[in-house]
Amino acid sequence: MARTMWDSSVGKKTVMAVSGLTMLLYLVVHMIGNLKIFFGAGEFNHYAHWLRTVGEPFMHYEWTLWLVRIVLVVAVVAHAVSAYQLSRRDIKARPSKYVHKKPRASYATRTMRWGGIILALFIVWHILDLTTGTVHTGGFEHGRPYQNVVDTFSTWYGNVIYIVAVLAVGLHIRHGFWSAAQTLGVGSRTRDRALKATANALALLLTAGFLAVPVGVMTGLVS
């Protein structure tokens, strides 16, 4: 049954919707955690340490964090694979271009594919920069995320990469949330306006929340 569901377009769209909402929930929590940086180095570093001790003593050190990471990896892979296979299926179904152009879709809809690629590349860079420190400049300090964040956003390229990725996230959420609601059967003619308003509000809130950190560093509020 699972195989039959996965092989169908409806199944793949459902996987995309559920995995997308899982990542959206993570983004909301992650944004709230990021904003703790405005309360100072002690508060932010303590929060980062707390993430590694959640569930103790029942859970060992970092076990809960790794469990969250595994769920996110599964969600990202499932989302990407579903999107790719649905795109290939759509191309095969319509090998030639339409004689008459279809009405122009919104900017977010037309950039979903490129937005996904940008986000995938950003996730790799973000991990190598602030988790492993592999590409971090300024001397990566384990256990001192506040200083590492300030280092990253003290460089022009760190700001550019992050801002472009955050804008891509906003566009992705703006279209993806509404699309997920339609796939899961939540949408209807009477609810569409509310769902689109919610999608716009979430996209705006997350974009502003994530951009607040590099802007805070650039303006000296975080230093």
N, C-alpha and C positions, 0 to 999 in steps of 0.2 A: 504494500500500500504506500509506503514511504517513497519507494522508487517511482511508482506511478505518479504520485503527487509531484515529485521533483522534476520528472520529465515533462510535465505540463507547464504551459505558460502561466497559468493561474498559480501553480505551486511555486514557481520561481519568483513571481511577483509577491507572493505571500512571504517567502523567505526574505526578499528585499525589504518588505515593509517591517517585519518583526525585527530584523537585524538593524535596520535604520533607526527604529524607535529605541532599541537598546543603546545604540551609540548616542542618540539624542539625549537620553537620560544621563548617560555618562558625561556628556558635554555640559549639561546644566550643573551637575555636581562639581565637575572640574572647574568651571568658571567661578562658582562660589568659593571654592578653595583657593583659586588664584587671587581673588580679591583680598584675601587675608594679607597679601604683601603690603597693603597700605597701612597695616597696623604695626609694621616694623619687622626687623630681622628676627627678633626673638620669637614673635608670634608665628611668623611664616615657617621658620625652621622647626619650631615645635610641632606645627601642623604636619609637616613633611615626616617627622619622626613618628608621630601618632599613626600615620597611614601604615607604617610598617609594624605596628604593635596591635592593630585592631584585632579583637578576638582572643587576645592572650588572657589567661594561660591555656585556654582550650585549643586555640590555634597557635602554632609555633610562629616565631618571628618572621614576618613577611609572607606567611602562607596566605592570609586573606588578600594581600596585595597581588600576589601571584595568581590567585584564583580570579580576581577581577581582570587581570591582564589576559589570562587564557580566554575568558568569556569575550573580551574585546577582540582578541585575535580571531576567534571563531566568527564573531559578528562581521568583522571587516572582510575576512576571506569569503564568507557566504554572500555578503552584499556585493562584493566585486565580481565574483564568479557568476552570480545570478544576473547582474547587470550586463556583463560581457556576453553571456549566452543568449539573453533576450535580444541584445543588439544584433548579434549574428543571425538570430532567427528572423528578426524583422527585415534585415538586409536580404536574406534568401527569399523571403516571401514577396519582396518587391525589388527584384534585381534591376529594374529600369526606373528612371525618374518619371514622375508624373508629368503629363503634358501641361496641365494647368497647375500652377503653384498653389500649395495649400496656404490657408491664412497664416500669417506670421505668428509664431508662438511667442511667449514671453521670453525675455532675455535669460531668465533663470532656467527655463525649459531647454532652450537651445544650447546652454553651456553646461548642462548636467554632466555630460560625458567628460569634457575637459576639466570641469570642476573636480570630478572624482579622481582624475589623474593627478591634478595639482595636490589634492589632499593626500593621496597615497605617497607622493614624493615628500610632502611636508612631514608626514608622520615619521618616515625614515630619518629625515634630517633632525626632527625634534627629539627623537630618542637618542640619536648619536650626539646631539648637542647637550641636552640637559639631564639625560638619564645615565648614559655611559661616559659622556665627556670626550668621546673620540674626536669630534670636530669642534670642540669648544675652544674658544680663544680667551686668553686672559688668565689661564691657569684654573682648571676645573678643581673644585674643592668638594670632596665627598662629605655629605652630611651638612652642607651649607648651601641649600638651594637658593636662598635669598641672594647671596653674592653671585651665584652662577647666573641667575636671571638678570641681574643688573649688568653683568659682563656682556651677556648676549645682546641686550637692548641698548648697549652703549656703542654698538657698531652699526653702521648704516645698512649693511647687508642683512644683519640679523633682524632689523626692523622691517626691511622691505620683504624678506621671505615670510615673516610672521603676518604682516598686514595683508599681503596678497592671499595667504592661506585662509585667514579669518574672513576676508570678503568672500572667498569661494565657499566657505562654510555657510555663511549667511544666505547666499544664493541657493545652495544645495538644500538647506532646511526650508527655505521659503517655498520651493516647489515640492520637495520630498515629503514634507509633513502632510500636505494636502493629498498628494498621490497615495501615500500609505493609508490614509483614512478611507480613500475610495476603494483601495484593494481589500481592506479588512471589512468593508461593508458599513462603515460608520457614516460615510457621506450620503447626502440626499439633497434634493432640490431646496428644501427648507433649511438645511444645515450648512450648505456650501459657503454662504457668506460668513458665517461664524467660524468655520474651519479655515477659510482663507485669512480672516482677520487674526486668528490664533497663530497661523503659520507666519504671517508678517510680524506679529508681535514677538514670537519666539526668535525669529531671525534677527530682528532689530536688537532685542535684549542680549542675545548671545554675542552678536557682533560688537556691540558697545562694551559689553563686559570683558570680552577678551582683548579688545583694543585698548582698554583702560590701562593695562599693565605696561605695554611699551610706551604709551603716551605719558604715563606716570614717570617712567625712567627718563624719557626725553625732556620732560619739563622740570625735572628735579624733585618732584614729589616723592619719588622713590630713589634713594641713592645710598 
